[in-house]
Amino acid sequence: MSKVNARFLLAALSLVASGAAAQEKPPHESLLISTEFLGCSGEPDRTDLKPTARRLTINNTVTFLVSAVGSCGFSGRNLTPVWKEDQLDLTFETFSPDGSVVMCYCEYWAKFTFDEPAMYLPEVTVNGQRPVLVGEWPDGR
């Protein structure tokens, strides 16, 4: 191979590699597409009241379906994902609209949908706590 062809090949490979690197965004640059507070599914059927997180992927998006246990009768608000480097904390607040609290437990659910880079996160936290990860997750958890 001539020196000119070798230089051209090296330059072409560098261009392709830099273009591919530019297209791959780190997870913390992932775009939030939507959030939704889903409400209460009833009393948890487990003794461990830790939050849970499920990961669902479809069409280059990832939805995290998360739950946290709280007192009955609450509503939800402030669905805010917080990035700390490549760690994602999915937060939502439960509150009593009329100030009353019922003395029972309820499992509250929320979902957060992101574009493709967040698909490869090996774990998330829920309201600052490490959840029970349910279903399939990328290696690294």
SVG drawing of the C-alpha trace seen along z (x, -y; Angstrom):
<svg xmlns="http://www.w3.org/2000/svg" viewBox="-59 -20 63 31">
<polyline fill="none" stroke="black" stroke-width="0.4" points="0.0,0.0 1.4,-3.4 2.0,-6.1 -0.8,-8.2 -3.3,-5.4 -2.3,-4.5 -2.7,-8.2 -6.1,-8.4 -7.2,-5.1 -6.0,-6.3 -7.7,-9.7 -11.0,-8.0 -10.9,-5.6 -10.3,-8.6 -13.2,-10.5 -15.5,-7.5 -14.4,-6.8 -14.8,-10.5 -18.3,-10.6 -19.4,-7.5 -18.1,-8.9 -19.9,-12.1 -23.2,-10.2 -23.0,-8.2 -24.2,-10.5 -23.3,-9.5 -26.4,-8.4 -26.5,-11.7 -27.1,-13.6 -30.2,-11.5 -33.4,-13.4 -36.4,-13.1 -39.4,-12.4 -42.3,-12.1 -43.2,-11.4 -46.5,-10.2 -47.6,-9.6 -49.8,-6.4 -51.2,-6.3 -51.6,-3.5 -51.9,0.1 -53.0,1.1 -51.2,2.5 -47.8,4.1 -47.9,7.9 -44.4,8.2 -42.9,7.6 -39.9,5.8 -41.1,2.2 -38.1,1.1 -38.8,-0.8 -38.8,1.2 -37.6,0.3 -38.5,2.0 -36.9,1.2 -38.9,1.4 -37.3,0.7 -39.1,0.0 -38.3,-1.9 -35.0,-3.4 -36.6,-4.7 -36.5,-3.3 -39.2,-3.6 -38.5,-3.1 -41.5,-2.0 -40.8,-2.7 -42.7,-2.2 -42.4,-3.5 -44.5,-2.6 -46.2,-5.4 -49.3,-6.0 -52.7,-5.5 -54.7,-8.4 -51.8,-10.3 -51.4,-11.9 -48.2,-12.5 -46.3,-15.4 -42.8,-16.7 -41.6,-13.8 -38.0,-14.9 -35.2,-12.8 -31.8,-13.9 -28.5,-13.0 -25.4,-12.8 -22.7,-11.9 -23.9,-8.7 -26.3,-7.8 -30.0,-8.5 -32.3,-9.1 -36.0,-8.9 -37.9,-11.0 -41.5,-11.7 -43.2,-13.2 -46.4,-11.9 -48.6,-14.3 -52.1,-14.4 -54.3,-16.8 -56.6,-17.4 -54.0,-16.9 -55.4,-13.6 -53.3,-10.4 -54.8,-6.9 -53.0,-4.4 -52.2,-1.8 -49.6,-1.3 -50.0,-1.8 -47.6,-1.1 -47.3,-4.2 -46.1,-4.0 -44.6,-6.5 -43.0,-6.2 -40.2,-8.1 -39.4,-7.7 -36.0,-8.7 -34.4,-8.5 -31.8,-5.9 -28.7,-6.7 -30.5,-5.9 -31.3,-2.5 -27.9,-1.2 -28.0,-2.3 -27.2,0.8 -29.4,-0.6 -31.2,-3.7 -32.2,-4.9 -35.8,-5.8 -36.2,-8.8 -32.5,-8.5 -32.8,-4.8 -31.4,-1.8 -34.5,0.2 -35.1,3.8 -34.4,4.2 -37.1,6.2 -36.8,7.8 -33.9,7.6 -31.2,4.9 -27.9,4.4 -24.9,6.1 -23.2,4.2 -25.7,4.2"/>
</svg>
